[in-house]
Amino acid sequence: MSFHNGISEDGVIARPVLLAPPVDAHKYARGAALVFSGPALRTGASRLTAQAALAVGAGLVTLVGEPDALHEHAAQVTAIMLREEGDKIDDRVRAAAIGPGAGVSAQTRNRVLRLLHHGVPLAIDADAITAFEGQPAELFAALHDQAVLSPHEGEFARLFPAIDLADRLMAVRLAAERSGAVVLLKGPETLIAAPDGRWAINRHASPWLATAGSGDVLTGLICGVMAQGSGAFEAACIAAWLHGDIGVRGGPGLTADRMVDLIPDVMRGCLSNDTSPP
């Protein structure tokens, strides 16, 4: 399975096209992903991320964490694998995500740097961004163009305090250039920029997305799309549109756990033989 996104001449992201997997596909061919868990009693955010990555098409998703956190996950998930943290990352892993519920700590910083050193495409969000407040140079030195930073404006200001957010498009383009990573700036209009100068804007969204855990689902979408072979910039654009469509379809009463349940409907609307309006 693969997605193809379209961006108009004015940078606006259009509905992506989803191609079904080949008849001989298997779980590793569809992409394996790792999601790093938060500690015990803070596991919900990473679980949302993992569930979204699996629902958007990654063939195998593993939550990685400490034993007490994994016991919590085991009571909640069945299709997602669980693994205690170790130094080795399986060569079949195509993408990873870290940050939701991770905790703002030196341990989180070290995990991020280790994953970046490994070179795996990486979605970095929430606590994994804030953990580098005051010392962004350490993160920027390790980042690469297959990493996606997905801050809201508060997290953006912690990581890029010298960049003025008055012009959001200029801000996100400067942030991508300085960091060396793809930057997705959340908001009513989501802006995305790559360090090579590419940029895009997602206007297909809904205010019903403003609910706790929504960003964790977006992180999972980015990770899941990267696991299927899309580059970081393309994955961020595709995930932003899919996330927005969840909001459009979900409407009033939308919660983050229900967002995951809507992903199959969103994907059906992107199938290459589907002609219904977005």
N, C-alpha and C positions, 0 to 999 in steps of 0.2 A: 504494500500500500504506500502511496506517496501523494503529497500535496504539491500543487503548483499555484503560486500566488500571482496576482496581477496588480501592478501599481500604475496608475494613470500618469499622464505627463505632469500633472500638478502635484504628484506625490501621494495621492489618496489611495489607500489599500482597497481593492475590490474583493468580492467573495472568492476564496481560493477554490481550485478544482481538485477534487479527490479522486484518485485512480485506485480501483480495487486491487488487492494483492493478487499475484499470480496463483494459479491453482496448486502449484507445488510449494507454496510458502510454508515456512515453519516459524516457530516463535523467535529464534535467533535471527532469521532472515528479516523479520519485521522490526527487530531492534531491541536490545536489552538496555535497561536504564537503572541507575542507582539513585535513591533518594535518601539523604542523611536525616535521621530522626533527631528530634529534640529529646531532652531528658524526660524521665518519668513525670507524669502529671502535666506535661507540655507536648504531648505527642500528636494532638489533633491536627495541627497545622501541616506537619510533614505527611500525615496520613492523607489529607486532602490532596496534597501535591502528588503523592504516589498514585492515588486513585484516578486523578485527572490524567496523569501520564499513561496509565494503562488504558483508560477509556478512549483516549485520542488515538490509540493504535500501536503503542509500543508492545512488542510481543511478550516481554517479560520485564517486570518491575520488581526491584528488591529494596526494601527498607533496611537501612544499615544503622545500627545503634548499640547502646549498652543493654545488657540483659533485662534490667528492670523496665526499660522503655519497650523492649520487644515483647515482653509479657503483656503489656497494655495493647500493643498492636495485635497480638495473637487473638485477643478477645474480640477484635473488631473486623479483621480482614481474613479473606480466604484465598482469593486469587493472587494476592501479592506475597512474594517471598520475603522471608525475614533472615537477617544475617548479623552476627556480631561483627563489630568493626575490627579490621585488621589492616596490615600494611599493603597487602596485595589487592590490585584491582584486576578482575578478569579481563583478558584481552578482547572478549566478545562484547564488553560494555561499550555502547556507542554514545552515551550521554549520561550526565548526572545533574542533580539539583541539590542545593544546600542553602539554608537560611531560614525557612519557615519554622518557627519555634525552636531554633537551634540554640538560642541564648547568646548574649553579647559577652564574649569571653575570649581569652587567649586560645582556648581549645578550639573554638570556632574559627579563629584566624588561622591556626595551624592546619586545620582540616581543609580550608579553602586553598591555602598555599600548596598543600600536598596534592590536591586534585588538579590545580593549575599546572604544577610541575609534571604531573603524569601526562597532561596534554588532552585529556578527554574533554569533549564539548561540555560546557558547564553553564547551568542557569544559577545565578547568584542573586539572592533576594533577601529582604527583611534583615534579620539579625546578622547575616553574613556580610551585609553592607555596613550596618551600623558598627559592627565590631572593629572596623578600620577607621572609625572617626578619630581624627587627630593624627593619623599615620597612613594616609592614603598612598604615599609613595611606595610603601612596601607592597601594597596590592597592585599598583600600576606596573611595577617592575615585573610582576609575575603574570599579568593578564595577557591574553592573546585574542585574536580576532574570532575565535570560535567560543568565546565566553560572552554571556549576556548578563548585564546588570539591569535589574528592573526596579528602580526606586520609585516611590512616590516623592512628592516635592520635599518633604521633611528629610527623608533619607538622602535625597540628592544633595541637599544643602550640607549634610554632615560629611559627605564624601567629596563634594566640590564647593567648598565654602567661598571660593573666589569667583565663581561663575554666577552672574546675575540672572535670575529666573524671569525677569520682566519680559524678555523675548525668549519664550520657551523653545522655539525651534533652534535659534542660535545657541541656546544653552546646551541642548542635547547634542548638537553637532560638535561643539567645543569639548563636551565631556567625552564623547567617543574618541575624538582626536587625542586628547590628553591621556586617557586611560588605556587606549589600544584595544578596547573591547566594544562590542555592540552595547548601546545604551537605550533602554526602553523607559521613557518617562511617563508614568501613569497619570491619568487625569481624565476629565470629560472628553478631551481629544488626546489620544495616546500618541506620543511622538517617538520615533525610532531612528537611530542614526548608527552608521558603521564607521570605523576608523578610516576607511578608504573614501569617505565623503558621501556615500549613499545615504538617503534619508527617506522617510515615509511618515504618513499620518493616518491614523485610524479614526474615522468619524462614525463608524457603525457600532453604536454602543447604547447604553441605557443607564439612567440614574439608579435603577434598581440594583445595579452591580455594587453600589456603595454599602456593603455589608461585610461583617467580619469574616475573614477567610477567603474572600474573593480573590485577593492577590495571590494566595497560596495555590488556588486553582489555576490562575494564569501561569505561575511558575511551572506547574505540572504540565500544562499544555506546551509551553516552550520546550521543556525537557523531552516530552513524548514525541514532539515533531522532530526535534534534532535526532532523537534515537532512530528515527526512520530514514535518516540520511539528508535532511535539509540542512543547509548552512545556517549559521547562527542568525544572520540578518534576516534571511528568508523565514526561518522558524519564528523569530520574534514577530514579524509582520503577520504571518499566518495565525499564530496564537492570539495576537491582539484582536484580529477580526473574529475568530471563533469565540473568544471570550465575550466580545461585544454582542455576538449573536445569541449567546446564552442569556444575556441580559434582556435582549429584545424578546426572546421567546418566553423567558421566565416571568417577567412582569412583576406585579405586586406580590409580596410574600416570599420573594426569592431569598433563599439562604444558600450558603456555600455548599452544604452537603447535597442540596437539590441541584445545584449547578452541575455536579458530576453526573447526576441522572439525566440531564438534558444533553450531554455531549453526543450520544448516539443520534439524537434527532438533528442536531446541528451538522453532524457529519453526513447524514443522509441528504441534507439540503445542499451539500457540496459535491455529491457524486457527479461524475462527468456526464451522465445521462439525465440529470435532473434539470428541469427548465423552470421550476417555480421561482418567483422573485425572492431575493434575500430578505 
